[in-house]
Amino acid sequence: MASDTLQDNPVVSPSGDRLGTVKHIMLDVVNGRIAYAVLSFGGPLEFAEKLFAVPWSALTLDTARKKFLLGIDKARLEGAPGFDKDHWPSMADPQWGSSIHGYYGLSPYWKDYRYEREANP
């Protein structure tokens, strides 16, 4: 599957509420993994210029319906850490990545035992 086919796919909550749209797929090129989906949540004007990085492991792709499921509700998402579309964070910064993964209740993929074993055979 080409990564550009995933761009602009909707993201929905477990209850079916539309949360936003995938705008970018961010790669960890050193380790050959998808790291984040960058989402636009739309909504109120203050969110119009804001983007949100979501750990790839937080999303489930529904290929039949061409949408992603994100396992949090809209209220939780409204407090998610985001960034201005013209001022991206350093996504290679482990401290930034750990805080993003933590917000979504996930352990960073680079701290996963299976990942470490695959990366360092």
C-alpha positions in Angstrom: 0.0 0.0 0.0 1.4 3.4 -0.9 1.5 5.8 2.0 -0.1 8.6 0.0 -3.3 6.5 -0.2 -3.6 7.0 3.6 -3.5 10.8 3.5 -6.8 12.6 4.0 -8.4 9.4 5.4 -10.7 10.2 8.3 -9.9 9.3 11.9 -12.8 8.3 14.1 -13.3 7.5 17.8 -14.5 4.1 19.1 -18.1 5.6 19.3 -17.8 6.7 15.6 -17.3 10.4 16.1 -15.2 11.9 13.4 -12.0 13.3 15.1 -10.0 14.5 12.2 -8.0 13.6 9.1 -4.5 12.1 8.4 -2.4 14.8 6.8 1.1 13.2 6.9 2.7 9.9 7.7 6.1 10.3 9.5 8.8 7.7 9.1 11.6 6.7 11.4 14.0 6.2 8.4 16.9 5.1 10.5 14.9 2.1 11.9 12.6 1.6 8.9 9.3 2.2 10.8 6.2 4.4 10.6 6.5 6.6 13.7 3.5 8.9 13.6 0.4 10.0 11.8 0.1 13.7 11.8 -3.6 14.7 12.1 -5.6 17.8 11.5 -8.6 17.8 13.8 -10.5 20.7 12.2 -13.1 22.1 14.5 -12.9 25.5 16.2 -10.7 28.2 14.7 -8.0 27.7 17.3 -7.4 24.2 15.9 -7.4 25.3 12.2 -3.6 26.0 12.2 -2.7 23.2 14.6 -1.5 19.7 13.8 -1.2 16.7 16.1 1.2 13.8 16.0 -0.3 10.5 17.0 1.8 7.4 17.5 1.3 5.0 14.6 0.5 2.2 17.1 -2.4 4.2 18.5 -4.3 3.9 15.2 -6.1 1.0 13.6 -6.7 1.1 9.9 -10.0 0.0 8.5 -9.0 -0.7 4.9 -12.6 -1.5 3.8 -14.0 1.8 5.0 -10.7 3.8 4.3 -10.6 5.3 7.8 -8.6 5.0 11.0 -9.8 4.3 14.5 -8.2 6.2 17.3 -9.0 4.6 20.7 -9.7 7.9 22.6 -12.8 10.1 22.8 -13.2 13.6 21.5 -12.8 15.2 24.9 -9.5 13.5 25.6 -8.3 14.5 22.1 -9.1 18.2 22.7 -6.3 18.2 25.3 -3.7 16.5 23.1 -0.4 18.2 22.6 -0.2 19.8 19.2 2.0 22.1 17.1 1.6 24.9 14.7 1.6 23.8 11.1 4.5 26.2 10.4 6.6 25.2 13.4 7.0 21.4 13.6 8.8 19.8 16.6 11.8 17.6 16.2 10.1 14.2 16.0 13.5 12.5 16.4 13.8 13.9 19.9 13.2 10.9 22.3 11.9 13.2 25.1 9.3 14.7 22.8 8.4 11.2 21.4 8.1 9.8 24.9 5.7 12.5 26.0 3.5 12.0 22.9 3.4 8.2 23.4 2.6 8.8 27.1 -0.3 11.0 26.3 -1.9 8.2 24.3 -1.1 5.6 27.0 1.6 3.9 25.0 5.2 3.0 25.5 7.5 4.4 22.9 8.2 1.9 20.2 11.9 2.3 20.6 11.7 1.0 24.2 9.7 -2.1 23.2 11.7 -5.3 23.8 10.7 -6.8 20.5 11.8 -3.6 18.7 15.1 -3.5 20.5 15.7 -7.1 19.7 14.9 -6.6 16.0 17.0 -3.4 15.8 20.0 -5.0 17.6 20.1 -8.7 16.7 
